[in-house]
Amino acid sequence: MSRKLIFIIIACAALAASLFVSAQLMFPDVVPDAVRETGIVSWHRQAAFLITATAWISAELAVVFSIVLAAYLWRPRSAKTSRSQ
């Protein structure tokens, strides 16, 4: 179980990092709130928001699974042995 959690944590962190970097490289000029924008600029801003939101969700999942892994590893030995019997 701990191997699966470690894999999920690494995958989520790698996804978040790659999405953050790609959002910065692909959308360096996107502002959060633009006045009088055209249709293509609106689509550009929405795509940047979607990538950034996905990156934040992936980063949050990595943190949550890290907490789950820490709780799993921190459990006393007696609880692990009595549960398996």
N, C-alpha and C positions, 0 to 999 in steps of 0.2 A: 504494500500500500504506500509506503513512504517513497518508493521509486516512482510510482505513478504521480504522486503529488509533486515530487521534485521535477519531473518532466513537465507537468502542467504549469508549474511556476516559471520554469525556464522558457517554455513556449509563450506564455502570456507576456512575460517581460520582453522577450525578443520581438513579439508582435507589436507591443506598445512602442518600443524603441524604433522599430522600422517605420511604423506609421507616423510617429512624431517627426522623424527625419524626412520622410517623403512629403509630409504636409509642409514642412519648412522649405523644401526644395521646389515643390510644384506650385505652391501658393505663397510666395514671399510678399506679394503686394496686396493681399486681401485684407481689407479693413473690416472690423466687426459690424459697423453700421454705416452703410453708404447711402448718401442722398442722391436721388434722381439716377438710379442705376438702370441699365438696359437689361434685356432678357439674358444675354450671355454673361454679363457680370453677375447677375443674380444666381445663375446656375453655377458659376465659378465659386461664389461665396458659399452656396449650399453644399457643394462637394467638399470644400475645405472644412466646413462645419462637421459633415458626416465623418470624414477621416479623423478629425481631431476628437470627436465624441467617441468613436470606436477605440481610439488609442487610449483615452482616459478610462473607458470601461475595461479594457484589457489590463491596464495598470492596476486598477482597483481589484480585479479578479486575482492578479498575482499576489497582491497584499493579503487578500482574504485567504487564499490557499496557503500562503506562508504562515498565517496564524493557525490554520487547521493543522499544518505539518508540525508546528511548534507544540500545539496541544497534544497531538498524537505521540510525539517523541517524549514529551514531558510527563506522560502518564506513569504512575508508579508501577514497578515490576509486579507487585501482587495483583493489581487489577488486570494486567495482561495475562498472567498465568491462571487466575481464577476464571477468567472469561473463556479461555481456550479449553478448559476441562469440562 
